[in-house]
Amino acid sequence: MTPTPASLIELRGVSIPARQDPDITVVSGVDWRVEDGEFWVIAGPPGCGKSLLFEIAAGLLAPARGTRSVSTPSAAGMTAAASPSPERGIALVFADGGRPFNQLTVAENVALPLRYHRGCRHDAVASEVERLLDWTGLAPHAQRRPAILNRGLRQRIALARALALRPSLLLLDNPLGGLATSQIRWWLNFLANLQHAHHPALPAPAAIAVTTDNLRPWVTLGTHFALIEDGRWRSLGSPTEVASSQHPAVREMLIDPV
């Protein structure tokens, strides 16, 4: 019998509590297992609990019920920025601009997790930061403050910062939300390249997961799909199964908004 591959993270029977009141359950019955090489797309309407799910996956929020297990030694209860073992960590990029530190420059934001982990000065990680800035198209903005940049570029700062410690699982919360078409195209191209990056200097994660309220851009990138609707978790299967699904919410999220 072929052994079951080890999961990067597994949620079993998880109930997601409301942020302001842990006695209220937002989503129940989450059974989610992520393995190497997978690209998960978690769909659902705004406010359905997708962001809370990612916070539980990243160890920032405790589930109301159920279990969370990880095979990434650095991931239990930590973000990549605080991880003692970055090679097998979990990194979360928040929605709506990624929450960079506006008192720091773009380069200082990206250097922060490396400096924190290694206890070193900025110049000791300058070459790594430069590679990340080049790779994410942020080099022209290296000495600027995030507050003067648009939301798409701020989201990229958070992406570069998350990739700095080479996480094994990269969680992107609604990365395309509110972006212009050119920015959306950049993200889709970048993530497609990230899936197949083999250069040793490029910190490609073993698996990627995104949330969205629009499935259409992700059908060609995702390998596994799930839906959160009316407080329940539903596995949608493969891209082929999603494309042929007759579920009303899935059909609606596949419609071209134009």
SEBAKE-891754 format. One record per residue: residue number from 1; x, y, z of N, C-alpha, C in turn; residue in one letter. Coordinates in pm, whole numbers, padded with zeros to 5 digits, m for minus. Example, Ala and Ser with C-alpha at 12.3 -4.5 7.8 and 13.67 -1.06 7.14 Angstrom:
# SEBAKE-891754
  resi     n_x     n_y     n_z    ca_x    ca_y    ca_z     c_x     c_y     c_z  resn
     1   01319  m00569   00780   01230  m00450   00780   01320  m00330   00780     A
     2   01285  m00225   00708   01367  m00106   00714   01290   00003   00787     S
This chain:
# SEBAKE-891754
  resi     n_x     n_y     n_z    ca_x    ca_y    ca_z     c_x     c_y     c_z  resn
     1   00084  m00120   00000   00000   00000   00000   00088   00125   00000     M
     2   00054   00220  m00087   00129   00345  m00093   00098   00431   00028     T
     3   00202   00478   00104   00176   00558   00222   00116   00692   00186     P
     4   00029   00745   00273  m00030   00876   00253   00075   00984   00272     T
     5   00090   01077   00177   00191   01182   00191   00166   01265   00317     P
     6   00274   01309   00379   00260   01394   00497   00202   01528   00458     A
     7   00113   01580   00541   00052   01709   00512   00136   01820   00572     S
     8   00134   01936   00507   00195   02055   00565   00111   02105   00680     L
     9  m00020   02100   00661  m00113   02141   00766  m00242   02061   00748     I
    10  m00307   02030   00859  m00434   01959   00853  m00528   02013   00960     E
    11  m00646   02054   00917  m00753   02095   01007  m00861   01987   01002     L
    12  m00902   01940   01120  m01001   01833   01125  m01115   01874   01218     R
    13  m01237   01876   01160  m01355   01910   01239  m01348   02048   01302     G
    14  m01283   02141   01233  m01260   02274   01290  m01384   02362   01278     V
    15  m01415   02430   01387  m01515   02537   01388  m01443   02669   01405     S
    16  m01483   02768   01325  m01417   02898   01326  m01501   02997   01406     I
    17  m01443   03057   01512  m01520   03153   01593  m01520   03292   01531     P
    18  m01622   03370   01567  m01625   03510   01527  m01511   03585   01595     A
    19  m01458   03686   01526  m01344   03758   01581  m01379   03830   01712     R
    20  m01498   03888   01718  m01535   03968   01834  m01604   03887   01943     Q
    21  m01655   03768   01910  m01726   03687   02008  m01695   03540   01983     D
    22  m01602   03481   02058  m01564   03342   02035  m01675   03242   02060     P
    23  m01786   03286   02124  m01898   03196   02147  m01986   03180   02021     D
    24  m01963   03266   01922  m02037   03257   01796  m01953   03183   01693     I
    25  m02011   03081   01630  m01941   03004   01528  m01974   03060   01390     T
    26  m01870   03096   01316  m01887   03152   01182  m01890   03041   01077     V
    27  m01802   02944   01092  m01793   02831   00999  m01772   02704   01081     V
    28  m01837   02596   01043  m01818   02469   01113  m01786   02358   01013     S
    29  m01728   02251   01065  m01704   02133   00982  m01592   02147   00882     G
    30  m01485   02221   00915  m01374   02238   00821  m01279   02119   00832     V
    31  m01267   02043   00725  m01168   01936   00711  m01080   01972   00593     D
    32  m00959   02016   00622  m00870   02072   00518  m00730   02019   00539     W
    33  m00675   01958   00436  m00541   01902   00439  m00463   01956   00319     R
    34  m00345   02014   00346  m00262   02071   00240  m00132   01994   00232     V
    35  m00096   01951   00111   00025   01875   00089   00118   01950  m00006     E
    36   00243   01905  m00013   00342   01964  m00104   00288   01969  m00246     D
    37   00315   02081  m00314   00282   02094  m00455   00140   02138  m00484     G
    38   00060   02155  m00380  m00080   02192  m00402  m00098   02344  m00407     E
    39  m00195   02386  m00483  m00236   02527  m00490  m00385   02530  m00460     F
    40  m00418   02571  m00338  m00556   02572  m00293  m00621   02707  m00318     W
    41  m00746   02704  m00363  m00827   02825  m00380  m00950   02809  m00292     V
    42  m00962   02896  m00191  m01075   02893  m00099  m01169   03007  m00135     I
    43  m01286   02972  m00188  m01380   03072  m00237  m01493   03094  m00138     A
    44  m01556   03208  m00152  m01671   03239  m00068  m01701   03387  m00072     G
    45  m01824   03425  m00038  m01861   03568  m00040  m01787   03645   00069     P
    46  m01778   03777   00056  m01713   03857   00161  m01781   03835   00296     P
    47  m01698   03825   00400  m01749   03810   00536  m01788   03669   00575     G
    48  m01757   03570   00489  m01801   03433   00519  m01708   03360   00615     C
    49  m01588   03414   00641  m01495   03348   00733  m01365   03302   00670     G
    50  m01339   03340   00546  m01216   03297   00478  m01091   03350   00548     K
    51  m01094   03478   00585  m00978   03537   00652  m00954   03471   00788     S
    52  m01062   03442   00859  m01048   03375   00989  m00989   03235   00972     L
    53  m01029   03167   00867  m00972   03036   00838  m00821   03045   00822     L
    54  m00773   03143   00747  m00629   03158   00725  m00557   03196   00854     F
    55  m00623   03274   00939  m00560   03308   01067  m00546   03185   01155     E
    56  m00644   03095   01149  m00631   02968   01222  m00519   02884   01161     I
    57  m00513   02877   01029  m00409   02799   00963  m00270   02852   00999     A
    58  m00257   02984   01012  m00128   03044   01044  m00096   03040   01193     A
    59  m00190   02994   01275  m00165   02988   01418  m00191   03117   01492     G
    60  m00260   03210   01428  m00289   03339   01491  m00421   03339   01567     L
    61  m00505   03241   01539  m00637   03231   01601  m00662   03085   01633     L
    62  m00714   03060   01752  m00744   02922   01792  m00881   02881   01743     A
    63  m00897   02759   01692  m01030   02714   01652  m01121   02696   01772     P
    64  m01252   02715   01752  m01347   02694   01860  m01360   02546   01891     A
    65  m01350   02464   01788  m01354   02319   01803  m01263   02258   01698     R
    66  m01231   02129   01717  m01150   02059   01619  m01002   02072   01646     G
    67  m00922   02016   01556  m00778   02011   01575  m00704   02072   01456     T
    68  m00590   02129   01486  m00499   02183   01385  m00365   02115   01407     R
    69  m00314   02049   01305  m00182   01986   01316  m00097   02028   01198     S
    70   00032   02041   01222   00125   02085   01119   00247   01994   01121     V
    71   00306   01977   01003   00433   01906   00996   00545   02003   00966     S
    72   00514   02132   00971   00615   02236   00955   00663   02273   01095     T
    73   00785   02236   01135   00829   02257   01273   00817   02398   01323     P
    74   00824   02496   01229   00821   02635   01272   00683   02693   01281     S
    75   00580   02618   01239   00452   02683   01214   00361   02692   01334     A
    76   00379   02608   01435   00281   02603   01542   00272   02735   01617     A
    77   00165   02808   01590   00139   02931   01663   00225   03048   01623     G
    78   00293   03040   01508   00383   03148   01472   00362   03190   01328     M
    79   00392   03316   01300   00401   03360   01163   00545   03340   01119     T
    80   00570   03355   00989   00705   03335   00939   00803   03432   01002     A
    81   00755   03556   01035   00845   03657   01088   00902   03617   01224     A
    82   00833   03531   01298   00879   03493   01431   00924   03347   01435     A
    83   00940   03286   01319   00966   03143   01313   01111   03110   01346     S
    84   01135   03009   01433   01271   02969   01462   01328   02877   01355     P
    85   01246   02825   01266   01292   02732   01163   01221   02767   01033     S
    86   01268   02871   00962   01192   02928   00852   01174   02836   00734     P
    87   01260   02733   00719   01250   02650   00600   01118   02575   00592     E
    88   01051   02551   00705   00927   02475   00704   00814   02554   00770     R
    89   00811   02685   00749   00713   02771   00816   00588   02795   00737     G
    90   00496   02867   00799   00373   02912   00736   00372   03063   00738     I
    91   00348   03124   00623   00345   03270   00613   00208   03314   00563     A
    92   00155   03419   00623   00025   03474   00586   00042   03617   00537     L
    93  m00010   03645   00418  m00017   03782   00366  m00161   03828   00381     V
    94  m00182   03930   00463  m00316   03979   00490  m00376   04050   00369     F
    95  m00507   04059   00367  m00578   04129   00260  m00567   04281   00278     A
    96  m00615   04353   00176  m00628   04500   00183  m00496   04571   00208     D
    97  m00393   04533   00135  m00267   04605   00144  m00160   04538   00225     G
    98  m00187   04423   00284  m00083   04342   00346  m00028   04388   00479     G
    99  m00072   04503   00529  m00030   04555   00659   00122   04574   00674     R
   100   00187   04644   00581   00329   04678   00603   00342   04784   00711     P
   101   00463   04798   00763   00489   04900   00865   00523   05031   00795     F
   102   00437   05131   00813   00455   05257   00741   00571   05340   00792     N
   103   00620   05310   00914   00734   05385   00966   00866   05334   00908     Q
   104   00862   05221   00836   00981   05164   00775   00975   05183   00624     L
   105   01091   05183   00559   01092   05185   00414   01051   05048   00361     T
   106   01031   05042   00231   00997   04914   00168   01106   04812   00196     V
   107   01231   04850   00175   01343   04758   00199   01350   04716   00345     A
   108   01326   04807   00435   01330   04773   00578   01217   04678   00616     E
   109   01100   04693   00554   00991   04600   00578   01029   04458   00537     N
   110   01088   04445   00420   01125   04313   00369   01238   04252   00451     V
   111   01328   04337   00500   01441   04288   00580   01401   04247   00720     A
   112   01287   04298   00768   01251   04281   00909   01250   04136   00956     L
   113   01181   04042   00888   01182   03905   00938   01321   03842   00936     P
   114   01402   03876   00836   01537   03822   00831   01620   03873   00947     L
   115   01609   04002   00976   01684   04060   01087   01636   04004   01221     R
   116   01505   03990   01235   01450   03937   01360   01498   03795   01383     Y
   117   01493   03714   01280   01531   03574   01293   01680   03558   01323     H
   118   01761   03640   01260   01907   03624   01272   01970   03717   01373     R
   119   01894   03816   01420   01950   03911   01516   02065   03990   01457     G
   120   02046   04042   01336   02158   04108   01268   02115   04246   01217     C
   121   02212   04319   01164   02188   04450   01107   02133   04437   00966     R
   122   02076   04548   00917   02017   04548   00783   02120   04513   00676     H
   123   02243   04564   00689   02342   04540   00583   02380   04393   00571     D
   124   02357   04315   00677   02390   04173   00672   02294   04094   00583     A
   125   02176   04148   00559   02077   04078   00475   02045   04157   00349     V
   126   02126   04260   00321   02095   04351   00210   02087   04279   00076     A
   127   02176   04183   00052   02175   04115  m00077   02049   04030  m00094     S
   128   02004   03965   00013   01881   03886   00006   01760   03976  m00016     E
   129   01759   04088   00053   01648   04183   00037   01645   04237  m00106     V
   130   01762   04265  m00160   01769   04316  m00297   01712   04215  m00396     E
   131   01742   04087  m00377   01688   03984  m00466   01535   03978  m00457     R
   132   01483   03986  m00334   01338   03982  m00316   01271   04103  m00379     L
   133   01332   04220  m00363   01275   04341  m00422   01277   04335  m00574     L
   134   01386   04284  m00630   01393   04269  m00775   01287   04172  m00824     D
   135   01275   04061  m00754   01185   03955  m00798   01039   03998  m00792     W
   136   01006   04082  m00695   00867   04127  m00680   00841   04263  m00746     T
   137   00939   04315  m00817   00922   04441  m00887   00918   04563  m00797     G
   138   00975   04551  m00678   00971   04661  m00581   01101   04739  m00573     L
   139   01202   04700  m00648   01332   04767  m00637   01325   04918  m00657     A
   140   01244   04970  m00752   01237   05116  m00768   01178   05189  m00647     P
   141   01111   05115  m00559   01045   05175  m00444   01115   05144  m00312     H
   142   01235   05090  m00319   01303   05035  m00200   01312   05135  m00086     A
   143   01337   05263  m00115   01356   05362  m00009   01233   05446   00019     Q
   144   01121   05408  m00038   00997   05480  m00012   00923   05419   00106     R
   145   00827   05495   00160   00742   05446   00267   00616   05384   00208     R
   146   00569   05274   00263   00452   05208   00207   00329   05297   00195     P
   147   00313   05392   00287   00192   05474   00290   00171   05554   00162     A
   148   00278   05584   00088   00263   05664  m00033   00244   05577  m00157     I
   149   00246   05446  m00140   00230   05354  m00253   00085   05305  m00261     L
   150   00047   05258  m00379  m00089   05209  m00395  m00105   05072  m00329     N
   151  m00230   05027  m00319  m00259   04905  m00245  m00190   04783  m00307     R
   152  m00183   04779  m00440  m00119   04666  m00505   00027   04654  m00468     G
   153   00098   04767  m00463   00240   04764  m00426   00257   04732  m00278     L
   154   00167   04783  m00193   00176   04749  m00051   00155   04599  m00030     R
   155   00066   04541  m00111   00044   04397  m00103   00170   04320  m00144     Q
   156   00241   04374  m00240   00367   04310  m00282   00473   04317  m00173     R
   157   00474   04427  m00099   00569   04438   00013   00545   04324   00112     I
   158   00419   04303   00144   00386   04194   00236   00422   04059   00177     A
   159   00406   04043   00047   00444   03919  m00019   00595   03895  m00008     L
   160   00674   03996  m00041   00820   03982  m00032   00863   03953   00111     A
   161   00800   04020   00206   00832   03997   00347   00798   03854   00388     R
   162   00685   03803   00338   00645   03666   00371   00739   03563   00311     A
   163   00789   03591   00190   00878   03497   00122   01021   03500   00175     L
   164   01053   03603   00252   01192   03621   00296   01246   03500   00371     A
   165   01164   03435   00452   01211   03322   00532   01174   03187   00469     L
   166   01143   03190   00342   01120   03067   00265   01016   02975   00331     R
   167   00893   03020   00345   00792   02935   00409   00758   02815   00322     P
   168   00715   02708   00385   00671   02592   00308   00527   02610   00261     S
   169   00447   02687   00335   00309   02714   00298   00285   02864   00298     L
   170   00245   02917   00183   00218   03060   00167   00068   03080   00158     L
   171   00013   03156   00253  m00130   03187   00257  m00150   03330   00210     L
   172  m00231   03349   00108  m00258   03482   00052  m00406   03512   00065     L
   173  m00441   03605   00151  m00580   03637   00176  m00629   03741   00076     D
   174  m00711   03696  m00018  m00772   03781  m00120  m00669   03873  m00187     N
   175  m00565   03817  m00246  m00457   03901  m00301  m00498   03988  m00418     P
   176  m00607   03954  m00487  m00649   04032  m00604  m00756   04136  m00571     L
   177  m00800   04140  m00447  m00909   04228  m00409  m00878   04375  m00430     G
   178  m00962   04444  m00507  m00949   04588  m00527  m00835   04631  m00615     G
   179  m00773   04538  m00689  m00658   04574  m00771  m00699   04606  m00915     L
   180  m00619   04689  m00979  m00638   04720  m01120  m00601   04597  m01204     A
   181  m00647   04596  m01328  m00625   04481  m01416  m00476   04450  m01431     T
   182  m00393   04552  m01445  m00249   04528  m01462  m00189   04464  m01338     S
   183  m00235   04504  m01219  m00186   04446  m01096  m00234   04301  m01083     Q
   184  m00358   04275  m01120  m00409   04138  m01116  m00327   04049  m01208     I
   185  m00297   04099  m01326  m00216   04022  m01421  m00079   03993  m01362     R
   186  m00019   04092  m01294   00113   04070  m01233   00106   03957  m01130     W
   187   00006   03960  m01043  m00005   03858  m00939  m00023   03719  m00998     W
   188  m00108   03707  m01097  m00133   03575  m01156  m00007   03522  m01224     L
   189   00065   03608  m01295   00190   03566  m01357   00295   03530  m01253     N
   190   00304   03611  m01149   00403   03586  m01045   00377   03453  m00976     F
   191   00252   03427  m00940   00220   03303  m00869   00235   03182  m00960     L
   192   00208   03197  m01088   00232   03087  m01182   00380   03054  m01187     A
   193   00465   03158  m01191   00609   03135  m01189   00655   03078  m01055     N
   194   00593   03125  m00948   00631   03079  m00814   00604   02929  m00798     L
   195   00498   02881  m00859   00466   02739  m00852   00577   02651  m00909     Q
   196   00650   02705  m01007   00747   02624  m01079   00889   02678  m01066     H
   197   00912   02761  m00963   01046   02818  m00945   01142   02712  m00894     A
   198   01256   02699  m00962   01356   02601  m00921   01492   02666  m00893     H
   199   01502   02797  m00910   01628   02866  m00884   01653   02869  m00733     H
   200   01774   02831  m00688   01799   02825  m00544   01784   02957  m00471     P
   201   01796   03069  m00544   01784   03200  m00479   01639   03243  m00466     A
   202   01546   03173  m00531   01406   03212  m00527   01332   03129  m00423     L
   203   01273   03195  m00324   01211   03122  m00212   01073   03068  m00244     P
   204   01063   02969  m00333   00933   02914  m00371   00880   02824  m00260     A
   205   00757   02846  m00214   00700   02760  m00110   00659   02625  m00167     P
   206   00641   02528  m00078   00598   02395  m00122   00452   02395  m00162     A
   207   00372   02482  m00103   00229   02490  m00134   00182   02634  m00117     A
   208   00075   02666  m00189   00016   02800  m00186  m00134   02786  m00165     I
   209  m00192   02877  m00090  m00337   02882  m00075  m00382   03027  m00082     A
   210  m00491   03052  m00152  m00546   03187  m00164  m00694   03184  m00129     V
   211  m00746   03299  m00088  m00890   03315  m00074  m00939   03411  m00183     T
   212  m01066   03398  m00217  m01121   03481  m00324  m01273   03481  m00318     T
   213  m01334   03586  m00374  m01478   03585  m00396  m01508   03582  m00546     D
   214  m01403   03553  m00626  m01416   03543  m00771  m01327   03428  m00819     N
   215  m01389   03318  m00857  m01314   03199  m00896  m01249   03211  m01034     L
   216  m01304   03294  m01117  m01262   03296  m01258  m01111   03311  m01278     R
   217  m01040   03403  m01209  m00896   03417  m01236  m00813   03296  m01192     P
   218  m00869   03211  m01105  m00788   03108  m01041  m00806   02969  m01101     W
   219  m00897   02952  m01194  m00926   02818  m01245  m00805   02754  m01312     V
   220  m00721   02834  m01377  m00605   02778  m01445  m00484   02762  m01352     T
   221  m00488   02823  m01235  m00376   02813  m01141  m00400   02712  m01031     L
   222  m00522   02707  m00979  m00551   02622  m00865  m00546   02474  m00900     G
   223  m00506   02394  m00801  m00511   02248  m00816  m00623   02188  m00731     T
   224  m00662   02258  m00623  m00766   02211  m00533  m00853   02332  m00494     H
   225  m00984   02309  m00484  m01076   02418  m00459  m01172   02381  m00345     F
   226  m01211   02483  m00270  m01311   02465  m00164  m01397   02590  m00158     A
   227  m01515   02574  m00096  m01612   02684  m00085  m01657   02696   00058     L
   228  m01663   02820   00108  m01727   02848   00236  m01854   02926   00206     I
   229  m01967   02870   00247  m02096   02932   00219  m02194   02894   00329     E
   230  m02267   02993   00377  m02368   02970   00480  m02312   02895   00601     D
   231  m02191   02931   00637  m02130   02874   00758  m02080   02732   00745     G
   232  m02070   02681   00622  m02025   02544   00601  m01907   02540   00504     R
   233  m01823   02440   00524  m01708   02414   00437  m01746   02306   00337     W
   234  m01715   02330   00210  m01746   02232   00106  m01624   02217   00015     R
   235  m01574   02095  m00001  m01467   02069  m00097  m01525   02067  m00236     S
   236  m01460   02138  m00330  m01510   02146  m00467  m01431   02057  m00563     L
   237  m01314   02010  m00520  m01236   01920  m00604  m01138   01991  m00695     G
   238  m01123   01936  m00814  m01022   01981  m00911  m01074   02097  m00996     S
   239  m00985   02159  m01077  m01032   02264  m01168  m01141   02216  m01263     P
   240  m01131   02093  m01312  m01232   02038  m01402  m01367   02027  m01332     T
   241  m01363   01982  m01206  m01487   01969  m01130  m01548   02106  m01101     E
   242  m01464   02205  m01074  m01514   02340  m01051  m01579   02396  m01177     V
   243  m01511   02379  m01290  m01563   02433  m01416  m01697   02372  m01453     A
   244  m01721   02246  m01413  m01846   02179  m01449  m01948   02180  m01336     S
   245  m01914   02244  m01223  m02005   02245  m01110  m02135   02318  m01142     S
   246  m02244   02266  m01089  m02374   02332  m01104  m02416   02402  m00976     Q
   247  m02327   02408  m00878  m02360   02477  m00754  m02381   02625  m00784     H
   248  m02492   02685  m00741  m02523   02824  m00777  m02413   02923  m00739     P
   249  m02355   02909  m00620  m02252   03003  m00577  m02127   02989  m00662     A
   250  m02093   02867  m00699  m01977   02844  m00784  m02000   02902  m00922     V
   251  m02118   02878  m00978  m02148   02933  m01111  m02140   03086  m01110     R
   252  m02192   03147  m01003  m02189   03293  m00995  m02046   03346  m00989     E
   253  m01960   03275  m00915  m01821   03322  m00902  m01736   03290  m01023     M
   254  m01791   03219  m01120  m01720   03191  m01244  m01761   03286  m01357     L
   255  m01864   03365  m01331  m01913   03458  m01435  m01814   03572  m01454     I
   256  m01785   03605  m01578  m01701   03719  m01610  m01775   03846  m01568     D
   257  m01720   03926  m01472  m01792   04046  m01427  m01815   04149  m01535     P
   258  m01731   04146  m01642  m01750   04240  m01751  m01870   04199  m01834     V
